[in-house]
Amino acid sequence: MVPDEIEDLGFPEQIPSGDRVLKELWVGSELEGEVDDVGKRSPDARGLLPGGRRTLTQAPLRLCHPGMSFLRCSAESWVSGAQGGSVQAVTLSAAPPSYFRGFTLIALKENREGDKEEDHAGTFQIIDEEETQFMSNCPVAVTESTPRRRTRIQVFWIAPPAGTGCVILKASIVQKRIIYFQDEGSLTKKLCEQDSTFDGVTDKPILDCCACGTAKYRLTFYGNWSEKTHPKDYPRRANHWSAIIGGSHSKNYVLWEYGGYASEGVKQVAELGSPVKMEEEIRQQSDEVLTVIKAKAQWPAWQPLNVRAAPSAEFSVDRTRHLMSFLTMMGPSPDWNVGLSAEDLCTKECGWVQKVVQDLIPWDAGTDSGVTYESPNKPTIPQEKIRPLTSLDHPQSPFYDPEGGSITQVARVVIERIARKGEQCNIVPDNVDDIVADLAPEEKDEDDTPETCIYSNWSPWSACSSSTCDKGKRMRQRMLKAQLDLSVPCPDTQDFQPCMGPGCSDEDGSTCTMSEWITWSPCSISCGMGMRSRERYVKQFPEDGSVCTLPTEETEKCTVNEECSPSSCLMTEWGEWDECSATCGMGMKKRHRMIKMSPADGSMCKAETSQAEKCMMPECHTIPCLLSPWSEWSDCSVTCGKGMRTRQRMLKSLAELGDCNEDLEQVEKCMLPECPIDCELTEWSQWSECNKSCGKGHMIRTRIIQMEPQFGGAPCPETVQRKKCRIRKCLRNPSIQKLRWREARESRRSEQLKEESEGEQFPGCRMRPWTAWSECTKLCGGGIQERYMTVKKRFKSSQFTSCKDKKEIRACNVHPC
């Protein structure tokens, strides 16, 4: 609605023809937890509300309204809970050069007019009192504190209790003398209730399983955490995923859960990457656990699948133990990890889930308060609940985003059903025929070794010791490169396996088992015909040690936007990748393409002609540096002013195992309050002439302040001193006294005339007359005057040092101020 007349708020009286207003209403990330009373600021060291739990919702969504405004929000729902609703950051924004001077923001229950107090839902909380305030005649609404030009304001909205339903956030804005208000569209946002403790985590009850028989699954973990996907402060040297630990279990046992507290086993995984304690805890629950899930650690955290296969593990489930949980630490980190908790593999149709694909974001175990990958140890006391990391946790966090965007996923887990055993009782028939006569026991983890033992890769299997169909043995070896903890024994470096001579195996030993194809990559161009590729990896190499010849990559043509615009350009296909710039470890490789046809409209072609990406060659056989956390900073080297402070860390791995170029000490500047500066003065001047020609008088001397005291330094002492003087007694007969004064004055005048004509004679030189006295340096309180006599002529026989310019000083204006 646009009223004919509104109160003059100092806005321009006219709005130019065709002027448009571009406004955005943001509904930010959820901040779940306690908040202060409405209207009070509650800044927090971690950037939001005290005690606040933050939950990041989905990526921003933009809906356009032509010519007026558009709305974005990073939350499509609000979350209810036992402790009250979640907290949303709501932002009203104008895209420059547009602006607004005033606004009103309200939250209404769906299908309510707002005439009654109960029509309003939730409460607003002021963030900046200089920008926003509650309306005096409508305390449930938020408005501007002062009318002025602005492009953005932000407040918090605290969701109502559970059961309220959907809520409509409405904003009206004032630009110049016009009020814009939209019942539907860019200045209105609808949020509906979502029953969830954390976004992306459904707090659904675990039902009893009605499936029959047992099922076997394979868990495959794909770590996507790399410098390319998460460049901020990425730890280049020590990045890794710890060994995966978990199990298939019943609903009576919880390995770890969102909103719960970490056990000692979870704490050791999250902080140290050690699965030993957690495996002990799982095995103590033998009646509730069917399979212990274990997979090897990954150093570094990411490598191409054609260089290193993704770690995997197999496990089984049955009717009572149909849940699956696992955990792995992302290192280095304070206590950050990823995983699944109580993933139910039993369907409501009494069958077994065929496949689960889940993208993972990091979670905080609540045991350490560090905010960066390599923060020093800082135990959280008291311990906090397990919670997801968000992009609003702390400005120093590697995942920080001031707009509250979603965290890019760091890993993906794929759980595939590979076999079923026993009589099945599905209500809905299963379309995958994977029922077997018997389920093979889970294979022992190939790399079931402590992380303190660092080995080379296994060598290929040797030839079988038997050339006939009699049973023989074959062997493979690996080298122990480092034993980082001498108290933990390292397993053998040799492995043996039974075998028979060529042609005696029941199965063809030259076959290799491949994984399923991974999803196609994006098309290589954004317009016209390009190429896309997909990969797979070798799951099992041939038993006879031969090379697997099946392809691990395939490509095909793809077309994007066949009707390209005149500004599009046609490119050749990408050339082959250059060789990796490194012979071992991490390097870079490039590929190039050329412009086949320039844009029809004559514009410049904006398509890239070269690409670069990281490449990983075989490991360089170096021992990773194991370092202790940084110590606390030392005291400043000075007690005031500028100084230095230091902190140290220690090398935990043995020095003889390899060179470690990491710094063990850091130095930085520190600043304490300024040091006191005392008052500084010149030396005393010569005493002045007596101020009386007879009788009692006084002489003075002065000194000048060169530096005033600063920062509490010693104050300045006196700058003028007086002392008494007496020339002679004054004569009582005034006439005689006047006569003598006249004689003295005439004598001085004659001497002055003589000096002016001839100059004053000194040994070895003739001097010019004295200059006139300079102006007094002070108007009162005792100043000084100066005059000078310079050399007029120096005789040849004179000594240079005996004939110099002369200077006299006398007191002036000695009367008190």
Backbone hydrogen bonds, N-H to C=O, Kabsch-Sander energy under -0.5 kcal/mol:
donor,donor_aa,acceptor,acceptor_aa,energy
9,L,7,E,-0.6
19,D,16,P,-2.1
22,L,20,R,-0.5
23,K,21,V,-0.6
24,E,93,S,-4.3
26,W,24,E,-0.6
26,W,91,T,-6.9
27,V,72,R,-0.5
28,G,26,W,-0.6
28,G,89,A,-6.9
30,E,55,T,-0.9
31,L,87,V,-3.3
32,E,53,R,-0.9
33,G,85,G,-0.5
34,E,51,G,-0.5
40,K,37,D,-1.8
47,G,44,D,-2.4
52,G,49,L,-2.2
53,R,32,E,-2.2
54,R,52,G,-0.5
55,T,30,E,-2.2
61,L,73,C,-1.6
63,L,71,L,-1.8
65,H,69,S,-1.1
68,M,65,H,-1.6
69,S,65,H,-0.8
70,F,23,K,-2.0
71,L,63,L,-1.6
72,R,25,L,-0.8
73,C,61,L,-1.0
74,S,27,V,-2.4
75,A,27,V,-0.6
78,W,192,C,-2.1
80,S,194,Q,-1.0
84,G,81,G,-1.5
85,G,159,A,-0.8
86,S,79,V,-1.9
88,Q,157,W,-2.8
89,A,29,S,-0.7
90,V,88,Q,-0.7
90,V,155,V,-2.9
91,T,26,W,-3.0
92,L,153,I,-2.0
93,S,24,E,-4.6
93,S,91,T,-0.5
94,A,151,T,-3.1
95,A,22,L,-1.1
98,S,95,A,-1.9
100,F,150,R,-2.5
101,R,174,V,-3.3
102,G,174,V,-1.4
104,T,172,S,-2.3
105,L,142,V,-2.3
106,I,170,K,-2.4
108,L,168,I,-2.8
109,K,119,D,-3.0
110,E,166,C,-1.8
112,R,109,K,-1.4
119,D,116,K,-1.3
120,H,117,E,-1.3
121,A,107,A,-1.9
123,T,158,I,-1.8
125,Q,156,F,-3.1
129,E,127,I,-0.5
131,E,128,D,-1.3
132,T,128,D,-2.6
133,Q,143,T,-2.4
135,M,138,C,-0.7
135,M,141,A,-2.1
138,C,135,M,-0.6
141,A,138,C,-2.3
142,V,105,L,-2.2
143,T,133,Q,-3.1
144,E,103,F,-0.8
145,S,131,E,-1.9
148,R,101,R,-1.2
148,R,146,T,-0.5
150,R,100,F,-1.4
153,I,92,L,-2.1
155,V,90,V,-2.4
156,F,125,Q,-2.5
157,W,88,Q,-2.8
158,I,123,T,-3.7
159,A,86,S,-3.1
159,A,157,W,-0.6
164,T,161,P,-1.1
167,V,191,L,-3.6
168,I,108,L,-3.5
169,L,167,V,-0.6
169,L,189,K,-3.4
170,K,106,I,-2.4
170,K,168,I,-0.5
171,A,187,L,-2.2
172,S,104,T,-2.4
173,I,180,Y,-2.2
174,V,102,G,-3.1
175,Q,173,I,-0.5
175,Q,178,I,-2.4
178,I,175,Q,-2.1
180,Y,173,I,-3.0
180,Y,178,I,-0.5
182,Q,171,A,-0.7
188,T,185,G,-1.6
189,K,169,L,-2.6
191,L,167,V,-3.0
191,L,189,K,-0.5
192,C,76,E,-1.0
194,Q,78,W,-2.9
196,S,194,Q,-1.4
198,F,201,V,-0.8
201,V,198,F,-2.1
202,T,200,G,-0.5
203,D,195,D,-0.6
203,D,201,V,-0.6
204,K,202,T,-1.6
207,L,205,P,-0.7
212,C,350,C,-0.6
214,T,421,K,-2.0
215,A,317,V,-1.9
216,K,419,A,-3.2
217,Y,315,F,-3.2
218,R,416,E,-2.6
219,L,313,A,-3.4
220,T,414,V,-2.5
221,F,311,P,-2.5
222,Y,220,T,-0.5
222,Y,412,R,-3.2
223,G,221,F,-0.7
224,N,222,Y,-0.6
224,N,410,V,-2.1
225,W,410,V,-1.1
226,S,224,N,-0.7
230,H,226,S,-2.5
234,Y,231,P,-1.4
236,R,234,Y,-1.0
239,N,235,P,-0.7
240,H,331,G,-2.4
241,W,298,Q,-2.0
242,S,329,M,-2.3
243,A,273,G,-0.6
244,I,295,A,-1.5
245,I,327,L,-1.9
246,G,293,I,-1.8
247,G,325,S,-2.4
248,S,291,T,-2.0
249,H,323,L,-2.3
250,S,288,E,-1.8
253,Y,250,S,-1.3
255,L,253,Y,-0.5
259,G,386,I,-2.0
260,G,257,E,-1.8
262,A,365,A,-0.6
267,K,263,S,-2.6
268,Q,264,E,-2.1
269,V,265,G,-1.8
270,A,266,V,-3.0
271,E,267,K,-2.6
272,L,268,Q,-1.6
273,G,268,Q,-0.9
273,G,269,V,-1.1
274,S,268,Q,-1.8
279,E,275,P,-2.5
280,E,276,V,-1.9
281,E,277,K,-2.1
282,I,278,M,-2.5
283,R,279,E,-2.5
284,Q,280,E,-1.4
285,Q,281,E,-0.5
285,Q,282,I,-1.4
286,S,283,R,-0.8
288,E,285,Q,-1.4
289,V,285,Q,-1.1
290,L,248,S,-2.6
291,T,248,S,-0.8
293,I,246,G,-2.3
293,I,291,T,-0.6
294,K,292,V,-0.5
295,A,244,I,-1.6
298,Q,241,W,-2.4
307,V,304,P,-1.7
308,R,304,P,-2.3
313,A,219,L,-2.0
315,F,217,Y,-2.1
317,V,215,A,-2.2
318,D,321,R,-1.1
322,H,320,T,-0.6
323,L,249,H,-2.3
324,M,343,E,-1.4
325,S,247,G,-2.2
326,F,340,L,-2.1
327,L,245,I,-1.9
328,T,338,V,-2.2
330,M,336,W,-1.5
331,G,240,H,-2.9
331,G,329,M,-0.7
337,N,363,W,-1.9
338,V,328,T,-2.4
340,L,326,F,-0.9
343,E,324,M,-2.8
344,D,342,A,-0.6
345,L,322,H,-2.3
345,L,343,E,-0.6
347,T,351,G,-2.5
350,C,347,T,-1.5
353,V,345,L,-2.7
356,V,415,I,-2.5
358,Q,413,V,-2.5
360,L,411,A,-3.2
363,W,337,N,-3.0
364,D,387,R,-3.6
365,A,335,D,-2.1
365,A,363,W,-0.5
369,S,378,K,-3.2
375,S,372,T,-1.4
380,T,367,T,-1.9
381,I,379,P,-0.7
384,E,366,G,-2.5
386,I,260,G,-3.1
387,R,364,D,-2.0
389,L,362,P,-2.0
393,D,390,T,-1.1
397,S,394,H,-2.0
400,Y,397,S,-1.7
401,D,391,S,-3.4
404,G,401,D,-2.4
410,V,360,L,-2.2
411,A,360,L,-1.2
412,R,222,Y,-2.5
413,V,358,Q,-2.5
414,V,220,T,-2.6
415,I,356,V,-3.1
416,E,218,R,-2.3
416,E,414,V,-0.6
417,R,354,Q,-2.7
418,I,216,K,-2.8
419,A,216,K,-1.5
420,R,434,D,-2.3
421,K,214,T,-2.4
422,G,436,V,-0.6
427,I,349,E,-3.2
428,V,349,E,-0.5
433,D,431,N,-0.6
434,D,432,V,-1.2
436,V,420,R,-3.1
440,A,438,D,-0.6
448,D,445,D,-1.1
449,T,447,D,-2.2
453,C,450,P,-1.6
454,I,452,T,-0.6
454,I,482,A,-2.8
455,Y,453,C,-0.6
456,S,479,M,-2.1
459,S,477,Q,-2.9
462,S,475,M,-2.5
465,S,473,K,-2.3
472,G,499,C,-3.7
474,R,497,Q,-2.1
476,R,495,D,-2.0
478,R,493,T,-2.2
481,K,454,I,-2.4
481,K,479,M,-0.8
482,A,454,I,-1.7
484,L,452,T,-3.0
484,L,482,A,-0.6
488,V,485,D,-1.8
495,D,476,R,-2.2
497,Q,474,R,-1.9
499,C,472,G,-1.9
501,G,468,T,-2.9
504,C,501,G,-1.7
509,G,507,E,-0.7
511,T,508,D,-1.3
513,T,540,Q,-2.2
515,S,537,Y,-2.5
518,I,535,E,-3.3
521,S,533,S,-3.1
524,S,531,M,-1.9
528,G,560,V,-3.6
530,G,558,C,-4.0
532,R,556,E,-2.5
534,R,554,E,-2.0
536,R,552,T,-2.2
539,K,513,T,-2.4
539,K,537,Y,-0.6
540,Q,513,T,-1.9
543,E,509,G,-0.6
544,D,509,G,-2.0
545,G,542,P,-1.4
549,T,547,V,-0.6
554,E,534,R,-2.0
556,E,532,R,-2.2
558,C,530,G,-2.5
560,V,528,G,-3.2
564,C,562,E,-1.5
568,S,565,S,-2.1
570,L,597,M,-2.2
572,T,594,M,-2.8
575,G,592,H,-3.0
578,D,590,K,-3.7
581,S,588,M,-2.4
585,G,618,P,-1.7
587,G,615,C,-3.0
589,K,613,E,-2.4
591,R,611,Q,-2.0
593,R,609,T,-2.2
596,K,570,L,-2.4
596,K,594,M,-0.6
597,M,570,L,-2.3
600,A,566,P,-1.0
601,D,566,P,-1.5
602,G,599,P,-1.4
606,K,604,M,-0.5
611,Q,591,R,-2.3
613,E,589,K,-2.2
615,C,587,G,-2.1
617,M,585,G,-3.1
617,M,615,C,-0.6
627,L,625,C,-0.7
628,S,650,M,-2.7
631,S,648,Q,-2.7
634,S,646,T,-3.0
637,S,644,M,-1.9
641,G,673,P,-1.9
643,G,670,C,-2.7
645,R,668,E,-2.4
647,R,666,Q,-1.7
649,R,664,L,-2.0
652,K,626,L,-3.5
652,K,650,M,-0.6
653,S,626,L,-1.2
657,L,654,L,-1.6
658,G,655,A,-1.2
666,Q,647,R,-2.4
668,E,645,R,-2.3
670,C,643,G,-2.1
672,L,641,G,-2.6
677,I,710,Q,-2.8
679,C,714,A,-1.7
680,E,707,M,-2.0
682,T,704,I,-2.4
685,S,702,T,-2.5
688,S,700,I,-2.6
691,N,698,H,-1.6
695,G,728,R,-4.0
697,G,725,C,-3.3
699,M,723,K,-3.1
701,R,721,Q,-2.0
703,R,719,T,-1.8
706,Q,680,E,-2.5
706,Q,704,I,-0.5
707,M,680,E,-1.9
710,Q,677,I,-2.2
713,G,710,Q,-0.8
721,Q,701,R,-2.5
723,K,699,M,-2.2
725,C,697,G,-2.4
727,I,695,G,-1.0
737,Q,733,N,-2.2
738,K,734,P,-2.8
739,L,735,S,-2.2
740,R,736,I,-2.4
741,W,737,Q,-2.3
742,R,738,K,-2.5
743,E,739,L,-2.5
744,A,740,R,-2.7
745,R,741,W,-2.6
746,E,742,R,-2.6
747,S,743,E,-2.2
748,R,744,A,-2.6
749,R,745,R,-2.3
750,S,746,E,-2.3
751,E,747,S,-2.3
752,Q,748,R,-2.4
753,L,749,R,-2.4
754,K,750,S,-2.2
755,E,751,E,-2.6
756,E,752,Q,-2.5
757,S,753,L,-1.7
758,E,754,K,-2.8
759,G,754,K,-0.6
759,G,755,E,-1.8
760,E,767,M,-1.0
762,F,765,C,-2.4
765,C,762,F,-1.8
766,R,793,K,-3.1
767,M,760,E,-3.3
768,R,790,T,-2.9
771,T,788,Y,-2.4
774,S,786,E,-2.6
777,T,784,I,-1.6
781,G,815,H,-3.3
782,G,813,N,-2.9
783,G,812,C,-3.2
785,Q,810,R,-2.4
787,R,808,E,-1.7
789,M,806,K,-2.3
792,K,766,R,-2.7
793,K,766,R,-2.4
795,F,764,G,-2.8
795,F,793,K,-0.5
798,S,795,F,-1.4
802,S,799,Q,-1.0
803,C,800,F,-0.8
806,K,789,M,-3.4
808,E,787,R,-2.4
810,R,785,Q,-2.0
812,C,783,G,-1.6
